[in-house]
């Protein structure tokens, strides 16, 4: 059904060459703060109009997968997620870079990204019609509880002070309420400023909260930005292979989570990476090292967010429902090329779909040499660049990235204001990651809750509609387990230590 002839078509010289160029372009664009995978694919669409349908899809898929991985570069080296899906990569990637293991962190991110991308692509190739039914089973209630599950990660980001983590998360939730409400269209907290009607955009907030504090510290301290281990240069591929695959369950679990979350419309790589990070931390024997440079955290986040590429295309092809914003652009390009998404697409035009999926697999494999090569020189450039050049260069990129989202000067101001706020709060132990988590998931949680309550009220029992659906009950049980597991583990450890002392 998806045999050798489609693979041969995918590796034709023109498709292979364009896939390579697409991965390179996507990786570079994704590495620049503020220039997301969505922007990378959108810029490319007009260039594909004169291409054959399958070639156009392969190029867009290659750019997409490259951009998702590229966000790891700035996340690791500058503590600024290049794309929203790389938020959780900063948690352990930047601490590794600070201690001199930036090249190792980049190699681990590349290996994990390729693995996750392959899992998502093969899911698209083999079981996509079955996975599409999962997307249809999720309603507003399930999205609400999925957002709540993501918010439980605040406990992991609290740096030993849960109260401060919760307060930072609540500040992020408050930021998410600015603008026109999703359901009721009420105008909230805009203070009469039309530019705030659209709310706080995610990209300027990300750049501000993550990058501006780093820039302030770069200016305020005379030390070098990153430490260097002279005895550990190069790709450090052997170490990366060991770090990535010594816990195979982490890679597999995170890739599966990324694939499943990817097929849920609107969820995307940011939620997938956060949920995978939380699970990796919960199940690890070295929980206390997460957030301090544990490679398992990078493996979890990067394998998950790249698995969403294939996962998001499942409902796009089978149901005509885009799983992520880049998928919506790919869907539009497909329709321009005369392709009609739906259950019959795999039967009517298998030569296009299966050739594209094999092309996506090849583009993911190409990401390994491309990612390692570009990552090595990105790391060397950051090390070699004096602060007098590094700081202005990053400032320019952040300003362009914040402005490019909506061509808005207000977004640049929001970036600067949130950056200063994030720097001050971080000095007092409040995690900017908790703020971003509240901002991203707050809107999803609000929309899911309000829609569920309206539907439940119409049925006569809103509470039952919120908690009574099977998938909702499963997610609720998972949330309770996420809270209970660390407490039980801590209690058992304390009991074991007490028994040991008494003996």
Helices and strands as residue ranges (DSSP letters): H 4-10, H 13-31, H 37-45, G 46-48, H 53-77, G 84-86, H 89-98, H 102-126, H 128-137, H 140-151, G 152-155, H 162-176, E 179-180, E 187-188, G 194-196, H 202-206, I 207-212, H 213-220, H 237-245, H 248-262, H 268-283, G 287-289, H 295-318, H 325-336, H 345-348, H 350-384, H 387-404, H 409-427, H 432-459, H 462-467, H 470-502
